[in-house]
Amino acid sequence: MCGSGAVGNLRELSAQAAELRAAGKWLCCDESMHVKGKPEPRYHPPKAIKKVNPRYPADAKAAGVSGAVNVRVLISEEGKVIEAEAVSGHQLLGEAAVEAAKQFVFRPAEKSGVPART
């Protein structure tokens, strides 16, 4: 019956909705489903505004190693990288990737308009 729009059955639907609401059952068409109260805080993720390419380590070059390294970073409320850790990728490339990541500068994340550490 959900979404039927039957005007003639509006009173009947309202009575059924009240019964279901009182029983604590989920309703798909009832106005009580709308979230009431305080809205969720708005979150804006950090955005890199200065990127640094990693150097290609001589030992990795000599070994013919190449590829991507994923680096996990902790960004301060000022947008500076305060921690960096290689979480995947070739070991010969990890240190260079971490050193490059530490030089990145970010527009910090914001939660409800306030800069946040992420």
Backbone atoms as SQL, in Angstrom:
CREATE TABLE atoms (id INTEGER PRIMARY KEY, chain TEXT, resi INTEGER, resn TEXT, atom TEXT, x REAL, y REAL, z REAL);
INSERT INTO atoms VALUES
  (1, 'A', 1, 'MET', 'N', 0.815, -1.184, 0.000),
  (2, 'A', 1, 'MET', 'CA', 0.000, 0.000, 0.000),
  (3, 'A', 1, 'MET', 'C', 0.863, 1.253, 0.000),
  (4, 'A', 2, 'CYS', 'N', 2.132, 1.066, 0.305),
  (5, 'A', 2, 'CYS', 'CA', 3.061, 2.182, 0.399),
  (6, 'A', 2, 'CYS', 'C', 3.159, 2.911, -0.930),
  (7, 'A', 3, 'GLY', 'N', 2.972, 4.219, -0.922),
  (8, 'A', 3, 'GLY', 'CA', 3.113, 5.016, -2.129),
  (9, 'A', 3, 'GLY', 'C', 1.884, 4.983, -3.019),
  (10, 'A', 4, 'SER', 'N', 0.761, 4.431, -2.553),
  (11, 'A', 4, 'SER', 'CA', -0.410, 4.299, -3.415),
  (12, 'A', 4, 'SER', 'C', -1.060, 5.646, -3.684),
  (13, 'A', 5, 'GLY', 'N', -0.964, 6.582, -2.760),
  (14, 'A', 5, 'GLY', 'CA', -1.539, 7.906, -2.945),
  (15, 'A', 5, 'GLY', 'C', -3.050, 7.912, -2.934),
  (16, 'A', 6, 'ALA', 'N', -3.663, 6.902, -2.432),
  (17, 'A', 6, 'ALA', 'CA', -5.115, 6.800, -2.411),
  (18, 'A', 6, 'ALA', 'C', -5.674, 7.757, -1.377),
  (19, 'A', 7, 'VAL', 'N', -6.262, 8.866, -1.854),
  (20, 'A', 7, 'VAL', 'CA', -6.784, 9.897, -0.964),
  (21, 'A', 7, 'VAL', 'C', -7.945, 9.371, -0.134),
  (22, 'A', 8, 'GLY', 'N', -8.784, 8.557, -0.707),
  (23, 'A', 8, 'GLY', 'CA', -9.949, 8.040, 0.003),
  (24, 'A', 8, 'GLY', 'C', -9.549, 7.169, 1.195),
  (25, 'A', 9, 'ASN', 'N', -8.399, 6.583, 1.149),
  (26, 'A', 9, 'ASN', 'CA', -7.964, 5.703, 2.228),
  (27, 'A', 9, 'ASN', 'C', -7.051, 6.414, 3.221),
  (28, 'A', 10, 'LEU', 'N', -6.969, 7.720, 3.150),
  (29, 'A', 10, 'LEU', 'CA', -6.039, 8.460, 3.996),
  (30, 'A', 10, 'LEU', 'C', -6.341, 8.274, 5.479),
  (31, 'A', 11, 'ARG', 'N', -7.606, 8.353, 5.854),
  (32, 'A', 11, 'ARG', 'CA', -7.950, 8.172, 7.264),
  (33, 'A', 11, 'ARG', 'C', -7.605, 6.760, 7.729),
  (34, 'A', 12, 'GLU', 'N', -7.912, 5.791, 6.884),
  (35, 'A', 12, 'GLU', 'CA', -7.616, 4.400, 7.224),
  (36, 'A', 12, 'GLU', 'C', -6.106, 4.199, 7.353),
  (37, 'A', 13, 'LEU', 'N', -5.357, 4.765, 6.421),
  (38, 'A', 13, 'LEU', 'CA', -3.900, 4.653, 6.479),
  (39, 'A', 13, 'LEU', 'C', -3.345, 5.337, 7.718),
  (40, 'A', 14, 'SER', 'N', -3.875, 6.498, 8.061),
  (41, 'A', 14, 'SER', 'CA', -3.415, 7.207, 9.250),
  (42, 'A', 14, 'SER', 'C', -3.667, 6.392, 10.503),
  (43, 'A', 15, 'ALA', 'N', -4.815, 5.743, 10.571),
  (44, 'A', 15, 'ALA', 'CA', -5.132, 4.901, 11.730),
  (45, 'A', 15, 'ALA', 'C', -4.180, 3.701, 11.783),
  (46, 'A', 16, 'GLN', 'N', -3.892, 3.091, 10.631),
  (47, 'A', 16, 'GLN', 'CA', -2.971, 1.955, 10.576),
  (48, 'A', 16, 'GLN', 'C', -1.559, 2.408, 10.961),
  (49, 'A', 17, 'ALA', 'N', -1.183, 3.591, 10.498),
  (50, 'A', 17, 'ALA', 'CA', 0.146, 4.109, 10.820),
  (51, 'A', 17, 'ALA', 'C', 0.277, 4.333, 12.315),
  (52, 'A', 18, 'ALA', 'N', -0.760, 4.867, 12.933),
  (53, 'A', 18, 'ALA', 'CA', -0.728, 5.101, 14.376),
  (54, 'A', 18, 'ALA', 'C', -0.597, 3.782, 15.128),
  (55, 'A', 19, 'GLU', 'N', -1.316, 2.752, 14.685),
  (56, 'A', 19, 'GLU', 'CA', -1.227, 1.437, 15.326),
  (57, 'A', 19, 'GLU', 'C', 0.175, 0.847, 15.183),
  (58, 'A', 20, 'LEU', 'N', 0.724, 0.914, 13.972),
  (59, 'A', 20, 'LEU', 'CA', 2.064, 0.384, 13.733),
  (60, 'A', 20, 'LEU', 'C', 3.125, 1.165, 14.511),
  (61, 'A', 21, 'ARG', 'N', 2.956, 2.473, 14.561),
  (62, 'A', 21, 'ARG', 'CA', 3.901, 3.324, 15.298),
  (63, 'A', 21, 'ARG', 'C', 3.865, 2.951, 16.776),
  (64, 'A', 22, 'ALA', 'N', 2.654, 2.751, 17.307),
  (65, 'A', 22, 'ALA', 'CA', 2.508, 2.380, 18.713),
  (66, 'A', 22, 'ALA', 'C', 3.119, 1.010, 18.984),
  (67, 'A', 23, 'ALA', 'N', 3.074, 0.130, 18.000),
  (68, 'A', 23, 'ALA', 'CA', 3.641, -1.211, 18.154),
  (69, 'A', 23, 'ALA', 'C', 5.154, -1.221, 17.923),
  (70, 'A', 24, 'GLY', 'N', 5.709, -0.077, 17.492),
  (71, 'A', 24, 'GLY', 'CA', 7.152, 0.019, 17.261),
  (72, 'A', 24, 'GLY', 'C', 7.594, -0.637, 15.972),
  (73, 'A', 25, 'LYS', 'N', 6.707, -0.794, 15.023),
  (74, 'A', 25, 'LYS', 'CA', 7.058, -1.413, 13.742),
  (75, 'A', 25, 'LYS', 'C', 7.467, -0.353, 12.726),
  (76, 'A', 26, 'TRP', 'N', 8.295, -0.742, 11.787),
  (77, 'A', 26, 'TRP', 'CA', 8.826, 0.170, 10.760),
  (78, 'A', 26, 'TRP', 'C', 7.740, 0.526, 9.758),
  (79, 'A', 27, 'LEU', 'N', 7.681, 1.784, 9.389),
  (80, 'A', 27, 'LEU', 'CA', 6.721, 2.241, 8.392),
  (81, 'A', 27, 'LEU', 'C', 7.459, 2.854, 7.219),
  (82, 'A', 28, 'CYS', 'N', 6.993, 2.591, 6.013),
  (83, 'A', 28, 'CYS', 'CA', 7.682, 3.151, 4.862),
  (84, 'A', 28, 'CYS', 'C', 7.058, 4.459, 4.389),
  (85, 'A', 29, 'CYS', 'N', 5.875, 4.754, 4.795),
  (86, 'A', 29, 'CYS', 'CA', 5.214, 5.965, 4.313),
  (87, 'A', 29, 'CYS', 'C', 4.890, 6.962, 5.412),
  (88, 'A', 30, 'ASP', 'N', 5.248, 6.670, 6.622),
  (89, 'A', 30, 'ASP', 'CA', 4.825, 7.496, 7.745),
  (90, 'A', 30, 'ASP', 'C', 5.764, 8.664, 7.949),
  (91, 'A', 31, 'GLU', 'N', 5.214, 9.816, 8.285),
  (92, 'A', 31, 'GLU', 'CA', 6.017, 11.011, 8.514),
  (93, 'A', 31, 'GLU', 'C', 6.947, 10.860, 9.712),
  (94, 'A', 32, 'SER', 'N', 6.676, 9.889, 10.596),
  (95, 'A', 32, 'SER', 'CA', 7.512, 9.721, 11.776),
  (96, 'A', 32, 'SER', 'C', 8.888, 9.155, 11.424),
  (97, 'A', 33, 'MET', 'N', 9.082, 8.713, 10.178),
  (98, 'A', 33, 'MET', 'CA', 10.369, 8.173, 9.769),
  (99, 'A', 33, 'MET', 'C', 11.409, 9.270, 9.565),
  (100, 'A', 34, 'HIS', 'N', 10.975, 10.480, 9.360),
  (101, 'A', 34, 'HIS', 'CA', 11.921, 11.564, 9.149),
  (102, 'A', 34, 'HIS', 'C', 12.724, 11.799, 10.420),
  (103, 'A', 35, 'VAL', 'N', 13.997, 12.024, 10.251),
  (104, 'A', 35, 'VAL', 'CA', 14.873, 12.250, 11.398),
  (105, 'A', 35, 'VAL', 'C', 14.533, 13.594, 12.006),
  (106, 'A', 36, 'LYS', 'N', 14.306, 13.574, 13.302),
  (107, 'A', 36, 'LYS', 'CA', 13.980, 14.811, 14.000),
  (108, 'A', 36, 'LYS', 'C', 15.098, 15.128, 14.967),
  (109, 'A', 37, 'GLY', 'N', 15.213, 16.364, 15.344),
  (110, 'A', 37, 'GLY', 'CA', 16.238, 16.752, 16.304),
  (111, 'A', 37, 'GLY', 'C', 17.437, 17.354, 15.625),
  (112, 'A', 38, 'LYS', 'N', 18.583, 17.204, 16.257),
  (113, 'A', 38, 'LYS', 'CA', 19.804, 17.830, 15.787),
  (114, 'A', 38, 'LYS', 'C', 20.300, 17.182, 14.493),
  (115, 'A', 39, 'PRO', 'N', 20.636, 17.985, 13.488),
  (116, 'A', 39, 'PRO', 'CA', 21.144, 17.414, 12.247),
  (117, 'A', 39, 'PRO', 'C', 22.552, 16.857, 12.440),
  (118, 'A', 40, 'GLU', 'N', 22.908, 15.900, 11.599),
  (119, 'A', 40, 'GLU', 'CA', 24.254, 15.333, 11.634),
  (120, 'A', 40, 'GLU', 'C', 25.271, 16.422, 11.295),
  (121, 'A', 41, 'PRO', 'N', 26.440, 16.392, 11.947),
  (122, 'A', 41, 'PRO', 'CA', 27.464, 17.372, 11.619),
  (123, 'A', 41, 'PRO', 'C', 27.932, 17.188, 10.183),
  (124, 'A', 42, 'ARG', 'N', 28.213, 18.287, 9.508),
  (125, 'A', 42, 'ARG', 'CA', 28.705, 18.227, 8.137),
  (126, 'A', 42, 'ARG', 'C', 30.195, 17.947, 8.175),
  (127, 'A', 43, 'TYR', 'N', 30.640, 17.052, 7.326),
  (128, 'A', 43, 'TYR', 'CA', 32.051, 16.676, 7.268),
  (129, 'A', 43, 'TYR', 'C', 32.579, 16.930, 5.862),
  (130, 'A', 44, 'HIS', 'N', 33.710, 17.601, 5.783),
  (131, 'A', 44, 'HIS', 'CA', 34.409, 17.814, 4.525),
  (132, 'A', 44, 'HIS', 'C', 35.793, 17.207, 4.673),
  (133, 'A', 45, 'PRO', 'N', 36.138, 16.243, 3.816),
  (134, 'A', 45, 'PRO', 'CA', 37.439, 15.585, 3.951),
  (135, 'A', 45, 'PRO', 'C', 38.588, 16.522, 3.618),
  (136, 'A', 46, 'PRO', 'N', 39.802, 16.164, 4.036),
  (137, 'A', 46, 'PRO', 'CA', 40.954, 16.994, 3.688),
  (138, 'A', 46, 'PRO', 'C', 41.200, 16.947, 2.184),
  (139, 'A', 47, 'LYS', 'N', 41.874, 17.978, 1.679),
  (140, 'A', 47, 'LYS', 'CA', 42.201, 18.039, 0.251),
  (141, 'A', 47, 'LYS', 'C', 43.646, 18.484, 0.107),
  (142, 'A', 48, 'ALA', 'N', 44.415, 17.733, -0.663),
  (143, 'A', 48, 'ALA', 'CA', 45.825, 18.082, -0.874),
  (144, 'A', 48, 'ALA', 'C', 45.923, 19.369, -1.677),
  (145, 'A', 49, 'ILE', 'N', 46.689, 20.336, -1.147),
  (146, 'A', 49, 'ILE', 'CA', 46.911, 21.585, -1.878),
  (147, 'A', 49, 'ILE', 'C', 48.379, 21.721, -2.315),
  (148, 'A', 50, 'LYS', 'N', 49.244, 20.869, -1.773),
  (149, 'A', 50, 'LYS', 'CA', 50.636, 20.784, -2.215),
  (150, 'A', 50, 'LYS', 'C', 51.028, 19.320, -2.202),
  (151, 'A', 51, 'LYS', 'N', 51.400, 18.807, -3.382),
  (152, 'A', 51, 'LYS', 'CA', 51.807, 17.411, -3.501),
  (153, 'A', 51, 'LYS', 'C', 53.295, 17.354, -3.843),
  (154, 'A', 52, 'VAL', 'N', 53.952, 16.317, -3.359),
  (155, 'A', 52, 'VAL', 'CA', 55.373, 16.116, -3.617),
  (156, 'A', 52, 'VAL', 'C', 55.555, 14.715, -4.191),
  (157, 'A', 53, 'ASN', 'N', 56.218, 14.613, -5.332),
  (158, 'A', 53, 'ASN', 'CA', 56.509, 13.307, -5.914),
  (159, 'A', 53, 'ASN', 'C', 57.677, 12.667, -5.168),
  (160, 'A', 54, 'PRO', 'N', 57.586, 11.374, -4.922),
  (161, 'A', 54, 'PRO', 'CA', 58.697, 10.709, -4.222),
  (162, 'A', 54, 'PRO', 'C', 59.912, 10.566, -5.138),
  (163, 'A', 55, 'ARG', 'N', 61.084, 10.548, -4.528),
  (164, 'A', 55, 'ARG', 'CA', 62.307, 10.282, -5.292),
  (165, 'A', 55, 'ARG', 'C', 62.312, 8.799, -5.619),
  (166, 'A', 56, 'TYR', 'N', 63.030, 8.426, -6.659),
  (167, 'A', 56, 'TYR', 'CA', 63.137, 7.021, -7.035),
  (168, 'A', 56, 'TYR', 'C', 64.422, 6.491, -6.428),
  (169, 'A', 57, 'PRO', 'N', 64.343, 5.690, -5.374),
  (170, 'A', 57, 'PRO', 'CA', 65.547, 5.225, -4.696),
  (171, 'A', 57, 'PRO', 'C', 66.484, 4.461, -5.638),
  (172, 'A', 58, 'ALA', 'N', 67.785, 4.725, -5.491),
  (173, 'A', 58, 'ALA', 'CA', 68.783, 4.098, -6.357),
  (174, 'A', 58, 'ALA', 'C', 68.738, 2.572, -6.258),
  (175, 'A', 59, 'ASP', 'N', 68.570, 2.042, -5.048),
  (176, 'A', 59, 'ASP', 'CA', 68.536, 0.581, -4.897),
  (177, 'A', 59, 'ASP', 'C', 67.304, -0.019, -5.565),
  (178, 'A', 60, 'ALA', 'N', 66.181, 0.688, -5.539),
  (179, 'A', 60, 'ALA', 'CA', 64.976, 0.214, -6.213),
  (180, 'A', 60, 'ALA', 'C', 65.171, 0.268, -7.728),
  (181, 'A', 61, 'LYS', 'N', 65.798, 1.337, -8.204),
  (182, 'A', 61, 'LYS', 'CA', 66.062, 1.477, -9.638),
  (183, 'A', 61, 'LYS', 'C', 66.996, 0.374, -10.115),
  (184, 'A', 62, 'ALA', 'N', 68.063, 0.110, -9.347),
  (185, 'A', 62, 'ALA', 'CA', 69.021, -0.934, -9.712),
  (186, 'A', 62, 'ALA', 'C', 68.366, -2.314, -9.732),
  (187, 'A', 63, 'ALA', 'N', 67.405, -2.533, -8.842),
  (188, 'A', 63, 'ALA', 'CA', 66.722, -3.822, -8.771),
  (189, 'A', 63, 'ALA', 'C', 65.565, -3.919, -9.763),
  (190, 'A', 64, 'GLY', 'N', 65.270, -2.817, -10.463),
  (191, 'A', 64, 'GLY', 'CA', 64.169, -2.818, -11.421),
  (192, 'A', 64, 'GLY', 'C', 62.799, -2.816, -10.770),
  (193, 'A', 65, 'VAL', 'N', 62.750, -2.297, -9.544),
  (194, 'A', 65, 'VAL', 'CA', 61.491, -2.270, -8.792),
  (195, 'A', 65, 'VAL', 'C', 60.740, -0.979, -9.107),
  (196, 'A', 66, 'SER', 'N', 59.459, -1.103, -9.366),
  (197, 'A', 66, 'SER', 'CA', 58.599, 0.068, -9.533),
  (198, 'A', 66, 'SER', 'C', 57.219, -0.299, -9.012),
  (199, 'A', 67, 'GLY', 'N', 56.376, 0.675, -8.876),
  (200, 'A', 67, 'GLY', 'CA', 55.019, 0.408, -8.432),
  (201, 'A', 67, 'GLY', 'C', 54.508, 1.462, -7.477),
  (202, 'A', 68, 'ALA', 'N', 53.308, 1.261, -7.018),
  (203, 'A', 68, 'ALA', 'CA', 52.636, 2.201, -6.120),
  (204, 'A', 68, 'ALA', 'C', 52.853, 1.798, -4.669),
  (205, 'A', 69, 'VAL', 'N', 52.858, 2.796, -3.813),
  (206, 'A', 69, 'VAL', 'CA', 52.921, 2.591, -2.372),
  (207, 'A', 69, 'VAL', 'C', 51.749, 3.353, -1.765),
  (208, 'A', 70, 'ASN', 'N', 50.947, 2.696, -0.959),
  (209, 'A', 70, 'ASN', 'CA', 49.877, 3.369, -0.226),
  (210, 'A', 70, 'ASN', 'C', 50.422, 3.831, 1.113),
  (211, 'A', 71, 'VAL', 'N', 50.197, 5.112, 1.393),
  (212, 'A', 71, 'VAL', 'CA', 50.705, 5.709, 2.626),
  (213, 'A', 71, 'VAL', 'C', 49.515, 6.228, 3.426),
  (214, 'A', 72, 'ARG', 'N', 49.421, 5.815, 4.679),
  (215, 'A', 72, 'ARG', 'CA', 48.386, 6.321, 5.589),
  (216, 'A', 72, 'ARG', 'C', 48.961, 7.539, 6.300),
  (217, 'A', 73, 'VAL', 'N', 48.224, 8.646, 6.306),
  (218, 'A', 73, 'VAL', 'CA', 48.714, 9.871, 6.933),
  (219, 'A', 73, 'VAL', 'C', 47.729, 10.365, 7.978),
  (220, 'A', 74, 'LEU', 'N', 48.258, 11.050, 8.980),
  (221, 'A', 74, 'LEU', 'CA', 47.453, 11.757, 9.969),
  (222, 'A', 74, 'LEU', 'C', 47.690, 13.231, 9.705),
  (223, 'A', 75, 'ILE', 'N', 46.611, 13.964, 9.497),
  (224, 'A', 75, 'ILE', 'CA', 46.694, 15.375, 9.110),
  (225, 'A', 75, 'ILE', 'C', 46.202, 16.229, 10.268),
  (226, 'A', 76, 'SER', 'N', 46.993, 17.244, 10.616),
  (227, 'A', 76, 'SER', 'CA', 46.638, 18.128, 11.731),
  (228, 'A', 76, 'SER', 'C', 45.509, 19.080, 11.333),
  (229, 'A', 77, 'GLU', 'N', 45.013, 19.784, 12.325),
  (230, 'A', 77, 'GLU', 'CA', 43.980, 20.791, 12.095),
  (231, 'A', 77, 'GLU', 'C', 44.499, 21.939, 11.237),
  (232, 'A', 78, 'GLU', 'N', 45.815, 22.065, 11.121),
  (233, 'A', 78, 'GLU', 'CA', 46.429, 23.108, 10.292),
  (234, 'A', 78, 'GLU', 'C', 46.726, 22.607, 8.881),
  (235, 'A', 79, 'GLY', 'N', 46.500, 21.316, 8.615),
  (236, 'A', 79, 'GLY', 'CA', 46.713, 20.769, 7.282),
  (237, 'A', 79, 'GLY', 'C', 48.094, 20.182, 7.057),
  (238, 'A', 80, 'LYS', 'N', 48.872, 20.029, 8.113),
  (239, 'A', 80, 'LYS', 'CA', 50.214, 19.444, 7.993),
  (240, 'A', 80, 'LYS', 'C', 50.164, 17.953, 8.321),
  (241, 'A', 81, 'VAL', 'N', 51.007, 17.193, 7.628),
  (242, 'A', 81, 'VAL', 'CA', 51.092, 15.753, 7.895),
  (243, 'A', 81, 'VAL', 'C', 51.909, 15.572, 9.169),
  (244, 'A', 82, 'ILE', 'N', 51.310, 14.941, 10.176),
  (245, 'A', 82, 'ILE', 'CA', 52.022, 14.756, 11.439),
  (246, 'A', 82, 'ILE', 'C', 52.454, 13.302, 11.642),
  (247, 'A', 83, 'GLU', 'N', 51.891, 12.391, 10.861),
  (248, 'A', 83, 'GLU', 'CA', 52.325, 10.992, 10.863),
  (249, 'A', 83, 'GLU', 'C', 52.125, 10.445, 9.463),
  (250, 'A', 84, 'ALA', 'N', 53.041, 9.572, 9.043),
  (251, 'A', 84, 'ALA', 'CA', 52.907, 8.894, 7.753),
  (252, 'A', 84, 'ALA', 'C', 53.487, 7.506, 7.877),
  (253, 'A', 85, 'GLU', 'N', 52.807, 6.534, 7.269),
  (254, 'A', 85, 'GLU', 'CA', 53.226, 5.142, 7.362),
  (255, 'A', 85, 'GLU', 'C', 52.872, 4.426, 6.061),
  (256, 'A', 86, 'ALA', 'N', 53.843, 3.735, 5.476),
  (257, 'A', 86, 'ALA', 'CA', 53.575, 2.931, 4.287),
  (258, 'A', 86, 'ALA', 'C', 52.774, 1.705, 4.722),
  (259, 'A', 87, 'VAL', 'N', 51.627, 1.472, 4.075),
  (260, 'A', 87, 'VAL', 'CA', 50.778, 0.346, 4.450),
  (261, 'A', 87, 'VAL', 'C', 50.758, -0.741, 3.385),
  (262, 'A', 88, 'SER', 'N', 51.229, -0.430, 2.190),
  (263, 'A', 88, 'SER', 'CA', 51.346, -1.439, 1.149),
  (264, 'A', 88, 'SER', 'C', 52.328, -0.943, 0.101),
  (265, 'A', 89, 'GLY', 'N', 52.809, -1.857, -0.705),
  (266, 'A', 89, 'GLY', 'CA', 53.763, -1.528, -1.751),
  (267, 'A', 89, 'GLY', 'C', 55.115, -2.160, -1.471),
  (268, 'A', 90, 'HIS', 'N', 55.995, -2.037, -2.438),
  (269, 'A', 90, 'HIS', 'CA', 57.315, -2.653, -2.315),
  (270, 'A', 90, 'HIS', 'C', 58.135, -1.954, -1.236),
  (271, 'A', 91, 'GLN', 'N', 58.829, -2.772, -0.455),
  (272, 'A', 91, 'GLN', 'CA', 59.625, -2.265, 0.674),
  (273, 'A', 91, 'GLN', 'C', 60.699, -1.270, 0.231),
  (274, 'A', 92, 'LEU', 'N', 61.290, -1.458, -0.940),
  (275, 'A', 92, 'LEU', 'CA', 62.336, -0.551, -1.416),
  (276, 'A', 92, 'LEU', 'C', 61.791, 0.838, -1.773),
  (277, 'A', 93, 'LEU', 'N', 60.493, 0.938, -1.975),
  (278, 'A', 93, 'LEU', 'CA', 59.876, 2.218, -2.341),
  (279, 'A', 93, 'LEU', 'C', 59.201, 2.917, -1.157),
  (280, 'A', 94, 'GLY', 'N', 58.951, 2.181, -0.089),
  (281, 'A', 94, 'GLY', 'CA', 58.175, 2.692, 1.041),
  (282, 'A', 94, 'GLY', 'C', 58.751, 3.924, 1.696),
  (283, 'A', 95, 'GLU', 'N', 60.030, 3.924, 2.012),
  (284, 'A', 95, 'GLU', 'CA', 60.634, 5.063, 2.715),
  (285, 'A', 95, 'GLU', 'C', 60.532, 6.347, 1.901),
  (286, 'A', 96, 'ALA', 'N', 60.793, 6.247, 0.598),
  (287, 'A', 96, 'ALA', 'CA', 60.712, 7.430, -0.263),
  (288, 'A', 96, 'ALA', 'C', 59.276, 7.946, -0.343),
  (289, 'A', 97, 'ALA', 'N', 58.323, 7.033, -0.388),
  (290, 'A', 97, 'ALA', 'CA', 56.916, 7.433, -0.440),
  (291, 'A', 97, 'ALA', 'C', 56.497, 8.132, 0.847),
  (292, 'A', 98, 'VAL', 'N', 56.945, 7.618, 1.985),
  (293, 'A', 98, 'VAL', 'CA', 56.621, 8.226, 3.282),
  (294, 'A', 98, 'VAL', 'C', 57.245, 9.615, 3.381),
  (295, 'A', 99, 'GLU', 'N', 58.490, 9.755, 2.963),
  (296, 'A', 99, 'GLU', 'CA', 59.151, 11.066, 3.019),
  (297, 'A', 99, 'GLU', 'C', 58.436, 12.087, 2.134),
  (298, 'A', 100, 'ALA', 'N', 57.981, 11.659, 0.979),
  (299, 'A', 100, 'ALA', 'CA', 57.224, 12.561, 0.102),
  (300, 'A', 100, 'ALA', 'C', 55.889, 12.936, 0.745),
  (301, 'A', 101, 'ALA', 'N', 55.204, 11.959, 1.322),
  (302, 'A', 101, 'ALA', 'CA', 53.901, 12.210, 1.945),
  (303, 'A', 101, 'ALA', 'C', 54.012, 13.206, 3.091),
  (304, 'A', 102, 'LYS', 'N', 55.102, 13.158, 3.829),
  (305, 'A', 102, 'LYS', 'CA', 55.291, 14.079, 4.956),
  (306, 'A', 102, 'LYS', 'C', 55.419, 15.526, 4.501),
  (307, 'A', 103, 'GLN', 'N', 55.718, 15.738, 3.222),
  (308, 'A', 103, 'GLN', 'CA', 55.862, 17.099, 2.693),
  (309, 'A', 103, 'GLN', 'C', 54.568, 17.645, 2.093),
  (310, 'A', 104, 'PHE', 'N', 53.559, 16.814, 1.987),
  (311, 'A', 104, 'PHE', 'CA', 52.263, 17.278, 1.473),
  (312, 'A', 104, 'PHE', 'C', 51.698, 18.332, 2.422),
  (313, 'A', 105, 'VAL', 'N', 50.886, 19.209, 1.857),
  (314, 'A', 105, 'VAL', 'CA', 50.128, 20.183, 2.651),
  (315, 'A', 105, 'VAL', 'C', 48.664, 20.035, 2.227),
  (316, 'A', 106, 'PHE', 'N', 47.772, 20.053, 3.205),
  (317, 'A', 106, 'PHE', 'CA', 46.352, 19.833, 2.953),
  (318, 'A', 106, 'PHE', 'C', 45.508, 21.004, 3.426),
  (319, 'A', 107, 'ARG', 'N', 44.374, 21.165, 2.771),
  (320, 'A', 107, 'ARG', 'CA', 43.296, 21.946, 3.382),
  (321, 'A', 107, 'ARG', 'C', 42.718, 20.962, 4.377),
  (322, 'A', 108, 'PRO', 'N', 42.715, 21.298, 5.664),
  (323, 'A', 108, 'PRO', 'CA', 42.303, 20.305, 6.664),
  (324, 'A', 108, 'PRO', 'C', 40.838, 19.903, 6.516),
  (325, 'A', 109, 'ALA', 'N', 40.540, 18.739, 7.047),
  (326, 'A', 109, 'ALA', 'CA', 39.158, 18.292, 7.114),
  (327, 'A', 109, 'ALA', 'C', 38.381, 19.255, 8.000),
  (328, 'A', 110, 'GLU', 'N', 37.074, 19.331, 7.753),
  (329, 'A', 110, 'GLU', 'CA', 36.216, 20.167, 8.593),
  (330, 'A', 110, 'GLU', 'C', 35.019, 19.351, 9.033),
  (331, 'A', 111, 'LYS', 'N', 34.709, 19.489, 10.303),
  (332, 'A', 111, 'LYS', 'CA', 33.504, 18.868, 10.860),
  (333, 'A', 111, 'LYS', 'C', 32.675, 19.986, 11.449),
  (334, 'A', 112, 'SER', 'N', 31.518, 20.208, 10.869),
  (335, 'A', 112, 'SER', 'CA', 30.625, 21.309, 11.265),
  (336, 'A', 112, 'SER', 'C', 31.341, 22.659, 11.188),
  (337, 'A', 113, 'GLY', 'N', 32.169, 22.825, 10.167),
  (338, 'A', 113, 'GLY', 'CA', 32.848, 24.103, 9.939),
  (339, 'A', 113, 'GLY', 'C', 34.104, 24.307, 10.746),
  (340, 'A', 114, 'VAL', 'N', 34.498, 23.320, 11.548),
  (341, 'A', 114, 'VAL', 'CA', 35.682, 23.449, 12.396),
  (342, 'A', 114, 'VAL', 'C', 36.770, 22.524, 11.874),
  (343, 'A', 115, 'PRO', 'N', 38.011, 23.022, 11.677),
  (344, 'A', 115, 'PRO', 'CA', 39.090, 22.137, 11.223),
  (345, 'A', 115, 'PRO', 'C', 39.252, 20.959, 12.180),
  (346, 'A', 116, 'ALA', 'N', 39.484, 19.774, 11.598),
  (347, 'A', 116, 'ALA', 'CA', 39.568, 18.547, 12.395),
  (348, 'A', 116, 'ALA', 'C', 40.806, 17.755, 12.003),
  (349, 'A', 117, 'ARG', 'N', 41.406, 17.118, 12.984),
  (350, 'A', 117, 'ARG', 'CA', 42.528, 16.204, 12.745),
  (351, 'A', 117, 'ARG', 'C', 41.962, 14.936, 12.112),
  (352, 'A', 118, 'THR', 'N', 42.613, 14.485, 11.050),
  (353, 'A', 118, 'THR', 'CA', 42.144, 13.249, 10.389),
  (354, 'A', 118, 'THR', 'C', 43.316, 12.384, 10.006);
